[in-house]
């Protein structure tokens, strides 16, 4: 038994010796390929443009013109324009022109602002007694940098006038164009000596006649003839303006101021006609401070027939 243990022990010892004497084989590592570094993709930044703020649209200037389709010398209309201007914008300048049927400028107007948004011409359109018949045009101009909307070119027609037939009323050889629409307020005398007074609106025109001294017209005779046409209960104040001529005939021009609510300024000419006849031609305002332009034009139609 002891021998068997020795044999086993010796066998184990030999095996251990054999293991210790064997040269170990070094392990060779298989080289691993080095991969290039993976590039990280950096995205290109997207350009976002800075947008310019869109301005708020400015509303246009709105114009509405009040104007008749027909105009007569007897009724002088004002140019009226209602103008709506956007809030925060300055006031606009407005003017107007009137063109006759020949496309010629007849007159111009400046419009001034009244209450609110209303603009009104400083003077009315006064057509002449013999205004051309046909199509006329009113053109309104708005001075602004903004857009303008609304009708600003308005056509209209002139209304021809009818005149009174005065051949059997006035002395022979004189004419005066008085519209038929005028109201005759005073009728005195006959063709030898008398007078007629006509009114319309806020104006009046009068013509008086009578035989005078058979000599050249002098101031003292002129003042006597003038005062004979005054209202004795309420005579006007009169002052001489100048000695002048009317159609190459001697005349004296007087300026008068008539009293009362129906009073007003007046101009009167004392004129010496054929055969030493004397005439008083007067135009005056009725209840206003300005003699109407229509009366002034009618006054210029007083004429003597050519001899």
Phi and psi in degrees as GROMACS dihedral restraints (atoms count N, CA, C in turn):
[ dihedral_restraints ]
;  ai    aj    ak    al  type     phi  dphi    fc
    3     4     5     6     1   -63.6    20    10
    4     5     6     7     1   -35.6    20    10
    6     7     8     9     1   -68.9    20    10
    7     8     9    10     1   -36.1    20    10
    9    10    11    12     1   -65.4    20    10
   10    11    12    13     1   -37.1    20    10
   12    13    14    15     1   -66.8    20    10
   13    14    15    16     1   -36.7    20    10
   15    16    17    18     1   -66.4    20    10
   16    17    18    19     1   -40.1    20    10
   18    19    20    21     1   -64.7    20    10
   19    20    21    22     1   -43.4    20    10
   21    22    23    24     1   -64.6    20    10
   22    23    24    25     1   -43.1    20    10
   24    25    26    27     1   -62.4    20    10
   25    26    27    28     1   -41.4    20    10
   27    28    29    30     1   -67.2    20    10
   28    29    30    31     1   -37.4    20    10
   30    31    32    33     1   -64.3    20    10
   31    32    33    34     1   -42.8    20    10
   33    34    35    36     1   -65.2    20    10
   34    35    36    37     1   -38.2    20    10
   36    37    38    39     1   -65.8    20    10
   37    38    39    40     1   -42.0    20    10
   39    40    41    42     1   -62.9    20    10
   40    41    42    43     1   -41.3    20    10
   42    43    44    45     1   -65.1    20    10
   43    44    45    46     1   -38.8    20    10
   45    46    47    48     1   -69.6    20    10
   46    47    48    49     1   -35.1    20    10
   48    49    50    51     1   -68.8    20    10
   49    50    51    52     1   -41.4    20    10
   51    52    53    54     1   -63.0    20    10
   52    53    54    55     1   -37.5    20    10
   54    55    56    57     1   -68.5    20    10
   55    56    57    58     1   -38.1    20    10
   57    58    59    60     1   -72.1    20    10
   58    59    60    61     1   -29.1    20    10
   60    61    62    63     1   -84.6    20    10
   61    62    63    64     1   -10.2    20    10
   63    64    65    66     1   -78.9    20    10
   64    65    66    67     1   128.6    20    10
   66    67    68    69     1   -75.7    20    10
   67    68    69    70     1   125.1    20    10
   69    70    71    72     1   -72.3    20    10
   70    71    72    73     1   140.6    20    10
   72    73    74    75     1   -88.3    20    10
   73    74    75    76     1   118.1    20    10
   75    76    77    78     1   -64.6    20    10
   76    77    78    79     1   143.3    20    10
   78    79    80    81     1   -83.6    20    10
   79    80    81    82     1   130.2    20    10
   81    82    83    84     1   -98.6    20    10
   82    83    84    85     1   121.0    20    10
   84    85    86    87     1   -80.3    20    10
   85    86    87    88     1   133.3    20    10
   87    88    89    90     1   -73.3    20    10
   88    89    90    91     1   118.4    20    10
   90    91    92    93     1   -60.3    20    10
   91    92    93    94     1   136.6    20    10
   93    94    95    96     1  -100.2    20    10
   94    95    96    97     1   129.9    20    10
   96    97    98    99     1   -63.5    20    10
   97    98    99   100     1   131.9    20    10
   99   100   101   102     1   -85.3    20    10
  100   101   102   103     1   114.7    20    10
  102   103   104   105     1   -78.1    20    10
  103   104   105   106     1   140.9    20    10
  105   106   107   108     1   -62.3    20    10
  106   107   108   109     1   148.4    20    10
  108   109   110   111     1   -61.4    20    10
  109   110   111   112     1   137.2    20    10
  111   112   113   114     1   -74.0    20    10
  112   113   114   115     1   122.3    20    10
  114   115   116   117     1   -75.0    20    10
  115   116   117   118     1   137.9    20    10
  117   118   119   120     1   -91.3    20    10
  118   119   120   121     1   121.5    20    10
  120   121   122   123     1   -75.4    20    10
  121   122   123   124     1   116.0    20    10
  123   124   125   126     1   -95.1    20    10
  124   125   126   127     1   116.3    20    10
  126   127   128   129     1   -64.4    20    10
  127   128   129   130     1   142.7    20    10
  129   130   131   132     1   -72.9    20    10
  130   131   132   133     1   129.2    20    10
  132   133   134   135     1   -64.0    20    10
  133   134   135   136     1   139.3    20    10
  135   136   137   138     1   -81.5    20    10
  136   137   138   139     1   131.3    20    10
  138   139   140   141     1   -83.8    20    10
  139   140   141   142     1   123.4    20    10
  141   142   143   144     1  -108.7    20    10
  142   143   144   145     1   110.5    20    10
  144   145   146   147     1   -67.1    20    10
  145   146   147   148     1   147.4    20    10
  147   148   149   150     1   -86.4    20    10
  148   149   150   151     1   113.1    20    10
  150   151   152   153     1   -79.5    20    10
  151   152   153   154     1   137.1    20    10
  153   154   155   156     1   -75.4    20    10
  154   155   156   157     1   130.2    20    10
  156   157   158   159     1   -59.3    20    10
  157   158   159   160     1   134.0    20    10
  159   160   161   162     1   -76.4    20    10
  160   161   162   163     1   122.6    20    10
  162   163   164   165     1   -65.6    20    10
  163   164   165   166     1   147.9    20    10
  165   166   167   168     1   -69.2    20    10
  166   167   168   169     1   125.4    20    10
  168   169   170   171     1   -57.2    20    10
  169   170   171   172     1   137.0    20    10
  171   172   173   174     1   -90.7    20    10
  172   173   174   175     1   127.7    20    10
  174   175   176   177     1   -62.2    20    10
  175   176   177   178     1   155.7    20    10
  177   178   179   180     1   -76.8    20    10
  178   179   180   181     1   166.4    20    10
  180   181   182   183     1   -81.6    20    10
  181   182   183   184     1   126.6    20    10
  183   184   185   186     1  -104.2    20    10
  184   185   186   187     1   124.6    20    10
  186   187   188   189     1  -119.3    20    10
  187   188   189   190     1   133.1    20    10
  189   190   191   192     1  -129.9    20    10
  190   191   192   193     1   114.0    20    10
  192   193   194   195     1   -99.3    20    10
  193   194   195   196     1   132.4    20    10
  195   196   197   198     1  -100.3    20    10
  196   197   198   199     1   119.0    20    10
  198   199   200   201     1  -156.9    20    10
  199   200   201   202     1   137.7    20    10
  201   202   203   204     1   -75.9    20    10
  202   203   204   205     1   159.1    20    10
  204   205   206   207     1   -80.9    20    10
  205   206   207   208     1   -20.2    20    10
  207   208   209   210     1  -134.2    20    10
  208   209   210   211     1   140.3    20    10
  210   211   212   213     1  -129.8    20    10
  211   212   213   214     1   134.3    20    10
  213   214   215   216     1  -117.5    20    10
  214   215   216   217     1   154.2    20    10
  216   217   218   219     1   -63.6    20    10
  217   218   219   220     1   -20.6    20    10
  219   220   221   222     1   -79.4    20    10
  220   221   222   223     1   -22.7    20    10
  222   223   224   225     1  -127.8    20    10
  223   224   225   226     1   101.5    20    10
  225   226   227   228     1   -90.2    20    10
  226   227   228   229     1   109.4    20    10
  228   229   230   231     1   -84.6    20    10
  229   230   231   232     1   151.2    20    10
  231   232   233   234     1   -88.0    20    10
  232   233   234   235     1   149.4    20    10
  234   235   236   237     1   -83.9    20    10
  235   236   237   238     1   121.4    20    10
  237   238   239   240     1  -121.2    20    10
  238   239   240   241     1   127.9    20    10
  240   241   242   243     1  -132.4    20    10
  241   242   243   244     1   122.8    20    10
  243   244   245   246     1   -93.4    20    10
  244   245   246   247     1   121.2    20    10
  246   247   248   249     1  -123.5    20    10
  247   248   249   250     1   123.4    20    10
  249   250   251   252     1  -103.8    20    10
  250   251   252   253     1   114.3    20    10
  252   253   254   255     1  -103.7    20    10
  253   254   255   256     1   134.8    20    10
  255   256   257   258     1   -54.9    20    10
  256   257   258   259     1   144.7    20    10
  258   259   260   261     1   -62.5    20    10
  259   260   261   262     1   135.7    20    10
  261   262   263   264     1    91.4    20    10
  262   263   264   265     1    -4.1    20    10
  264   265   266   267     1  -101.6    20    10
  265   266   267   268     1   151.3    20    10
  267   268   269   270     1   -69.8    20    10
  268   269   270   271     1   162.6    20    10
  270   271   272   273     1   -61.7    20    10
  271   272   273   274     1   154.3    20    10
  273   274   275   276     1  -101.6    20    10
  274   275   276   277     1   160.8    20    10
  276   277   278   279     1  -103.9    20    10
  277   278   279   280     1   131.9    20    10
  279   280   281   282     1  -126.0    20    10
  280   281   282   283     1   134.2    20    10
  282   283   284   285     1  -137.6    20    10
  283   284   285   286     1   170.4    20    10
  285   286   287   288     1  -148.1    20    10
  286   287   288   289     1   151.9    20    10
  288   289   290   291     1  -130.8    20    10
  289   290   291   292     1   147.0    20    10
  291   292   293   294     1  -115.4    20    10
  292   293   294   295     1   128.0    20    10
  294   295   296   297     1  -110.4    20    10
  295   296   297   298     1   135.6    20    10
  297   298   299   300     1   -83.1    20    10
  298   299   300   301     1   177.5    20    10
  300   301   302   303     1   -60.8    20    10
  301   302   303   304     1   -15.8    20    10
  303   304   305   306     1   -93.0    20    10
  304   305   306   307     1    10.7    20    10
  306   307   308   309     1    64.6    20    10
  307   308   309   310     1    26.2    20    10
  309   310   311   312     1   -98.0    20    10
  310   311   312   313     1   139.6    20    10
  312   313   314   315     1   -66.7    20    10
  313   314   315   316     1   120.1    20    10
  315   316   317   318     1   -86.9    20    10
  316   317   318   319     1   -43.1    20    10
  318   319   320   321     1  -163.7    20    10
  319   320   321   322     1   166.2    20    10
  321   322   323   324     1  -129.0    20    10
  322   323   324   325     1   158.2    20    10
  324   325   326   327     1  -136.7    20    10
  325   326   327   328     1   149.2    20    10
  327   328   329   330     1  -109.5    20    10
  328   329   330   331     1   133.9    20    10
  330   331   332   333     1  -102.3    20    10
  331   332   333   334     1   136.4    20    10
  333   334   335   336     1  -114.7    20    10
  334   335   336   337     1   150.5    20    10
  336   337   338   339     1   -76.5    20    10
  337   338   339   340     1   133.6    20    10
  339   340   341   342     1  -106.6    20    10
  340   341   342   343     1  -149.0    20    10
  342   343   344   345     1   -66.7    20    10
  343   344   345   346     1   138.9    20    10
  345   346   347   348     1    67.0    20    10
  346   347   348   349     1  -130.2    20    10
  348   349   350   351     1  -102.6    20    10
  349   350   351   352     1    16.3    20    10
  351   352   353   354     1   -94.7    20    10
  352   353   354   355     1   133.1    20    10
  354   355   356   357     1  -116.3    20    10
  355   356   357   358     1   135.9    20    10
  357   358   359   360     1  -132.6    20    10
  358   359   360   361     1   141.5    20    10
  360   361   362   363     1   -67.3    20    10
  361   362   363   364     1   148.0    20    10
  363   364   365   366     1   -72.6    20    10
  364   365   366   367     1   -23.4    20    10
  366   367   368   369     1  -135.6    20    10
  367   368   369   370     1   155.4    20    10
  369   370   371   372     1   -83.7    20    10
  370   371   372   373     1   169.7    20    10
  372   373   374   375     1   -83.7    20    10
  373   374   375   376     1   112.0    20    10
  375   376   377   378     1  -106.0    20    10
  376   377   378   379     1   102.9    20    10
  378   379   380   381     1   -73.6    20    10
  379   380   381   382     1   153.1    20    10
  381   382   383   384     1   -74.7    20    10
  382   383   384   385     1   164.8    20    10
  384   385   386   387     1   -59.9    20    10
  385   386   387   388     1   -34.7    20    10
  387   388   389   390     1  -114.2    20    10
  388   389   390   391     1    47.0    20    10
  390   391   392   393     1   -60.8    20    10
  391   392   393   394     1   144.3    20    10
  393   394   395   396     1   -59.4    20    10
  394   395   396   397     1   137.9    20    10
  396   397   398   399     1   -85.8    20    10
  397   398   399   400     1   137.4    20    10
  399   400   401   402     1   143.4    20    10
  400   401   402   403     1  -162.5    20    10
  402   403   404   405     1   -90.6    20    10
  403   404   405   406     1   124.5    20    10
  405   406   407   408     1  -106.9    20    10
  406   407   408   409     1   166.1    20    10
  408   409   410   411     1  -135.3    20    10
  409   410   411   412     1   136.3    20    10
  411   412   413   414     1  -106.3    20    10
  412   413   414   415     1   123.5    20    10
  414   415   416   417     1  -119.7    20    10
  415   416   417   418     1   119.0    20    10
  417   418   419   420     1  -101.6    20    10
  418   419   420   421     1   129.8    20    10
  420   421   422   423     1  -112.7    20    10
  421   422   423   424     1   129.6    20    10
  423   424   425   426     1  -111.5    20    10
  424   425   426   427     1   117.2    20    10
  426   427   428   429     1   -89.2    20    10
  427   428   429   430     1   103.0    20    10
  429   430   431   432     1  -161.9    20    10
  430   431   432   433     1   157.1    20    10
  432   433   434   435     1   -88.0    20    10
  433   434   435   436     1    -8.0    20    10
  435   436   437   438     1   -85.1    20    10
  436   437   438   439     1   163.5    20    10
  438   439   440   441     1   -67.6    20    10
  439   440   441   442     1   142.1    20    10
  441   442   443   444     1  -119.9    20    10
  442   443   444   445     1   130.5    20    10
  444   445   446   447     1  -122.1    20    10
  445   446   447   448     1   153.0    20    10
  447   448   449   450     1   118.4    20    10
  448   449   450   451     1   147.3    20    10
  450   451   452   453     1   -70.0    20    10
  451   452   453   454     1   124.1    20    10
  453   454   455   456     1  -124.9    20    10
  454   455   456   457     1     3.6    20    10
  456   457   458   459     1  -121.3    20    10
  457   458   459   460     1   106.9    20    10
  459   460   461   462     1  -118.1    20    10
  460   461   462   463     1   122.8    20    10
  462   463   464   465     1   -82.7    20    10
  463   464   465   466     1   152.9    20    10
  465   466   467   468     1  -155.4    20    10
  466   467   468   469     1   166.9    20    10
  468   469   470   471     1  -116.6    20    10
  469   470   471   472     1   148.1    20    10
  471   472   473   474     1   -89.0    20    10
  472   473   474   475     1   143.8    20    10
  474   475   476   477     1   -99.9    20    10
  475   476   477   478     1   118.8    20    10
  477   478   479   480     1   -64.3    20    10
  478   479   480   481     1   147.6    20    10
  480   481   482   483     1  -100.3    20    10
  481   482   483   484     1   150.3    20    10
  483   484   485   486     1  -105.2    20    10
  484   485   486   487     1   144.8    20    10
  486   487   488   489     1  -117.5    20    10
  487   488   489   490     1   155.3    20    10
  489   490   491   492     1   -69.4    20    10
  490   491   492   493     1   143.5    20    10
  492   493   494   495     1   -86.8    20    10
  493   494   495   496     1   106.5    20    10
  495   496   497   498     1  -111.2    20    10
  496   497   498   499     1    12.7    20    10
  498   499   500   501     1   -60.1    20    10
  499   500   501   502     1   -38.3    20    10
  501   502   503   504     1   -90.9    20    10
  502   503   504   505     1     3.1    20    10
  504   505   506   507     1  -106.7    20    10
  505   506   507   508     1   -48.2    20    10
  507   508   509   510     1   -84.2    20    10
  508   509   510   511     1   158.5    20    10
  510   511   512   513     1   -57.9    20    10
  511   512   513   514     1   152.2    20    10
  513   514   515   516     1   -61.8    20    10
  514   515   516   517     1   139.4    20    10
  516   517   518   519     1    93.8    20    10
  517   518   519   520     1     1.5    20    10
  519   520   521   522     1  -125.7    20    10
  520   521   522   523     1   149.6    20    10
  522   523   524   525     1  -132.4    20    10
  523   524   525   526     1   152.0    20    10
  525   526   527   528     1  -152.7    20    10
  526   527   528   529     1   128.2    20    10
  528   529   530   531     1   -94.5    20    10
  529   530   531   532     1   100.3    20    10
  531   532   533   534     1  -110.2    20    10
  532   533   534   535     1   122.4    20    10
  534   535   536   537     1   -58.6    20    10
  535   536   537   538     1   144.5    20    10
  537   538   539   540     1   -61.6    20    10
  538   539   540   541     1   -28.1    20    10
  540   541   542   543     1   -72.8    20    10
  541   542   543   544     1   -13.1    20    10
  543   544   545   546     1   -68.9    20    10
  544   545   546   547     1   147.9    20    10
  546   547   548   549     1   -95.8    20    10
  547   548   549   550     1   127.4    20    10
  549   550   551   552     1   -82.8    20    10
  550   551   552   553     1   116.2    20    10
  552   553   554   555     1  -104.6    20    10
  553   554   555   556     1   -20.8    20    10
  555   556   557   558     1  -137.3    20    10
  556   557   558   559     1   130.5    20    10
  558   559   560   561     1  -132.6    20    10
  559   560   561   562     1   116.4    20    10
  561   562   563   564     1  -136.5    20    10
  562   563   564   565     1   145.5    20    10
  564   565   566   567     1    69.6    20    10
  565   566   567   568     1  -157.6    20    10
  567   568   569   570     1  -138.8    20    10
  568   569   570   571     1  -162.3    20    10
  570   571   572   573     1   -69.5    20    10
  571   572   573   574     1   -19.3    20    10
  573   574   575   576     1   -78.2    20    10
  574   575   576   577     1   -48.3    20    10
  576   577   578   579     1  -153.0    20    10
  577   578   579   580     1   128.5    20    10
  579   580   581   582     1   174.8    20    10
  580   581   582   583     1  -161.9    20    10
  582   583   584   585     1  -166.9    20    10
  583   584   585   586     1   156.5    20    10
  585   586   587   588     1  -137.4    20    10
  586   587   588   589     1   140.6    20    10
  588   589   590   591     1  -129.6    20    10
  589   590   591   592     1   128.7    20    10
  591   592   593   594     1  -122.5    20    10
  592   593   594   595     1   145.5    20    10
  594   595   596   597     1  -128.6    20    10
  595   596   597   598     1   151.4    20    10
  597   598   599   600     1  -157.1    20    10
  598   599   600   601     1   127.2    20    10
  600   601   602   603     1    60.3    20    10
  601   602   603   604     1  -125.5    20    10
  603   604   605   606     1  -107.4    20    10
  604   605   606   607     1    32.9    20    10
  606   607   608   609     1  -138.1    20    10
  607   608   609   610     1   163.3    20    10
  609   610   611   612     1  -146.0    20    10
  610   611   612   613     1   144.3    20    10
  612   613   614   615     1  -133.2    20    10
  613   614   615   616     1   139.2    20    10
  615   616   617   618     1  -137.6    20    10
  616   617   618   619     1   148.4    20    10
  618   619   620   621     1  -137.0    20    10
  619   620   621   622     1   126.4    20    10
  621   622   623   624     1  -122.3    20    10
  622   623   624   625     1   150.0    20    10
  624   625   626   627     1  -148.1    20    10
  625   626   627   628     1   151.0    20    10
  627   628   629   630     1  -169.5    20    10
  628   629   630   631     1   153.5    20    10
  630   631   632   633     1   -68.2    20    10
  631   632   633   634     1   142.4    20    10
  633   634   635   636     1  -118.2    20    10
  634   635   636   637     1  -177.5    20    10
  636   637   638   639     1   -60.6    20    10
  637   638   639   640     1   146.0    20    10
  639   640   641   642     1   -83.0    20    10
  640   641   642   643     1    62.6    20    10
  642   643   644   645     1  -156.5    20    10
  643   644   645   646     1   170.4    20    10
  645   646   647   648     1   -60.2    20    10
  646   647   648   649     1   142.9    20    10
  648   649   650   651     1   -65.1    20    10
  649   650   651   652     1   129.8    20    10
  651   652   653   654     1  -120.0    20    10
  652   653   654   655     1   166.4    20    10
  654   655   656   657     1   -60.8    20    10
  655   656   657   658     1   -43.3    20    10
  657   658   659   660     1   -63.8    20    10
  658   659   660   661     1   -36.1    20    10
  660   661   662   663     1   -70.7    20    10
  661   662   663   664     1   -35.7    20    10
  663   664   665   666     1   -64.7    20    10
  664   665   666   667     1   -43.1    20    10
  666   667   668   669     1   -68.0    20    10
  667   668   669   670     1   -34.6    20    10
  669   670   671   672     1   -64.6    20    10
  670   671   672   673     1   -43.8    20    10
  672   673   674   675     1   -65.0    20    10
  673   674   675   676     1   -40.1    20    10
  675   676   677   678     1   -63.0    20    10
  676   677   678   679     1   -48.4    20    10
  678   679   680   681     1   -66.8    20    10
  679   680   681   682     1   -23.5    20    10
  681   682   683   684     1   -67.7    20    10
  682   683   684   685     1   -17.7    20    10
  684   685   686   687     1   -95.9    20    10
  685   686   687   688     1    -1.6    20    10
  687   688   689   690     1   -83.0    20    10
  688   689   690   691     1   156.4    20    10
  690   691   692   693     1   -75.7    20    10
  691   692   693   694     1   116.1    20    10
  693   694   695   696     1   -63.4    20    10
  694   695   696   697     1   -24.3    20    10
  696   697   698   699     1   -82.7    20    10
  697   698   699   700     1   -24.0    20    10
  699   700   701   702     1  -146.9    20    10
  700   701   702   703     1    68.1    20    10
  702   703   704   705     1   -71.4    20    10
  703   704   705   706     1   147.9    20    10
  705   706   707   708     1   -80.5    20    10
  706   707   708   709     1   163.2    20    10
  708   709   710   711     1   -81.4    20    10
  709   710   711   712     1   134.4    20    10
  711   712   713   714     1  -130.7    20    10
  712   713   714   715     1   143.3    20    10
  714   715   716   717     1  -141.2    20    10
  715   716   717   718     1   144.3    20    10
  717   718   719   720     1   -74.0    20    10
  718   719   720   721     1   134.8    20    10
  720   721   722   723     1   -97.7    20    10
  721   722   723   724     1   -54.0    20    10
  723   724   725   726     1  -167.6    20    10
  724   725   726   727     1   158.9    20    10
  726   727   728   729     1   -90.0    20    10
  727   728   729   730     1   132.7    20    10
  729   730   731   732     1  -144.5    20    10
  730   731   732   733     1  -158.9    20    10
  732   733   734   735     1  -135.4    20    10
  733   734   735   736     1   151.4    20    10
  735   736   737   738     1  -129.4    20    10
  736   737   738   739     1   111.4    20    10
  738   739   740   741     1    51.4    20    10
  739   740   741   742     1    49.6    20    10
  741   742   743   744     1    64.9    20    10
  742   743   744   745     1    20.6    20    10
  744   745   746   747     1  -115.5    20    10
  745   746   747   748     1   147.3    20    10
  747   748   749   750     1   -62.3    20    10
  748   749   750   751     1   137.2    20    10
  750   751   752   753     1  -151.2    20    10
  751   752   753   754     1   155.8    20    10
  753   754   755   756     1  -123.5    20    10
  754   755   756   757     1   131.7    20    10
  756   757   758   759     1  -102.1    20    10
  757   758   759   760     1   129.0    20    10
  759   760   761   762     1  -119.4    20    10
  760   761   762   763     1   148.5    20    10
  762   763   764   765     1  -110.3    20    10
  763   764   765   766     1   131.6    20    10
  765   766   767   768     1  -124.0    20    10
  766   767   768   769     1   159.4    20    10
  768   769   770   771     1  -132.5    20    10
  769   770   771   772     1   109.4    20    10
  771   772   773   774     1   -87.0    20    10
  772   773   774   775     1   140.6    20    10
  774   775   776   777     1   -85.7    20    10
  775   776   777   778     1   172.8    20    10
  777   778   779   780     1    85.1    20    10
  778   779   780   781     1   175.2    20    10
  780   781   782   783     1   -63.0    20    10
  781   782   783   784     1   -29.9    20    10
  783   784   785   786     1   -96.6    20    10
  784   785   786   787     1    15.6    20    10
  786   787   788   789     1   -87.1    20    10
  787   788   789   790     1  -170.5    20    10
  789   790   791   792     1   152.9    20    10
  790   791   792   793     1   178.7    20    10
  792   793   794   795     1   -71.4    20    10
  793   794   795   796     1   155.3    20    10
  795   796   797   798     1  -148.8    20    10
  796   797   798   799     1   157.6    20    10
  798   799   800   801     1  -125.4    20    10
  799   800   801   802     1   135.0    20    10
  801   802   803   804     1  -135.2    20    10
  802   803   804   805     1   134.5    20    10
  804   805   806   807     1  -111.9    20    10
  805   806   807   808     1   131.8    20    10
  807   808   809   810     1  -103.3    20    10
  808   809   810   811     1   118.5    20    10
  810   811   812   813     1  -123.4    20    10
  811   812   813   814     1   138.3    20    10
  813   814   815   816     1   -97.8    20    10
  814   815   816   817     1   121.2    20    10
  816   817   818   819     1  -102.2    20    10
  817   818   819   820     1  -159.1    20    10
  819   820   821   822     1   -65.4    20    10
  820   821   822   823     1   150.7    20    10
  822   823   824   825     1    56.6    20    10
  823   824   825   826     1    27.7    20    10
  825   826   827   828     1    65.3    20    10
  826   827   828   829     1    20.4    20    10
  828   829   830   831     1   -69.6    20    10
  829   830   831   832     1   143.8    20    10
  831   832   833   834     1  -109.4    20    10
  832   833   834   835     1   140.8    20    10
  834   835   836   837     1  -128.3    20    10
  835   836   837   838     1   141.1    20    10
  837   838   839   840     1  -115.6    20    10
  838   839   840   841     1   114.3    20    10
  840   841   842   843     1  -106.8    20    10
  841   842   843   844     1   121.5    20    10
  843   844   845   846     1  -128.6    20    10
  844   845   846   847     1   136.5    20    10
  846   847   848   849     1  -124.1    20    10
  847   848   849   850     1   138.6    20    10
  849   850   851   852     1  -153.0    20    10
  850   851   852   853     1   162.6    20    10
  852   853   854   855     1   -88.2    20    10
  853   854   855   856     1   145.8    20    10
  855   856   857   858     1  -117.6    20    10
  856   857   858   859     1   102.4    20    10
  858   859   860   861     1    78.5    20    10
  859   860   861   862     1    11.9    20    10
  861   862   863   864     1  -134.6    20    10
  862   863   864   865     1   177.6    20    10
  864   865   866   867     1  -102.9    20    10
  865   866   867   868     1     1.5    20    10
  867   868   869   870     1  -132.5    20    10
  868   869   870   871     1   133.0    20    10
  870   871   872   873     1   -70.7    20    10
  871   872   873   874     1   123.9    20    10
  873   874   875   876     1   -58.3    20    10
  874   875   876   877     1   143.2    20    10
  876   877   878   879     1   -60.7    20    10
  877   878   879   880     1   -32.7    20    10
  879   880   881   882     1   -62.4    20    10
  880   881   882   883     1   -41.6    20    10
  882   883   884   885     1   -65.3    20    10
  883   884   885   886     1   -37.6    20    10
  885   886   887   888     1   -63.0    20    10
  886   887   888   889     1   -41.2    20    10
  888   889   890   891     1   -68.2    20    10
  889   890   891   892     1   -40.8    20    10
  891   892   893   894     1   -63.1    20    10
  892   893   894   895     1   -37.5    20    10
  894   895   896   897     1   -58.8    20    10
  895   896   897   898     1   -35.3    20    10
  897   898   899   900     1   -71.1    20    10
  898   899   900   901     1   -12.5    20    10
  900   901   902   903     1   -83.0    20    10
  901   902   903   904     1    -7.7    20    10
  903   904   905   906     1   -67.8    20    10
  904   905   906   907     1   124.7    20    10
  906   907   908   909     1  -149.7    20    10
  907   908   909   910     1   157.1    20    10
  909   910   911   912     1  -101.6    20    10
  910   911   912   913     1   139.2    20    10
  912   913   914   915     1   -67.5    20    10
  913   914   915   916     1   144.9    20    10
  915   916   917   918     1   -66.6    20    10
  916   917   918   919     1   134.9    20    10
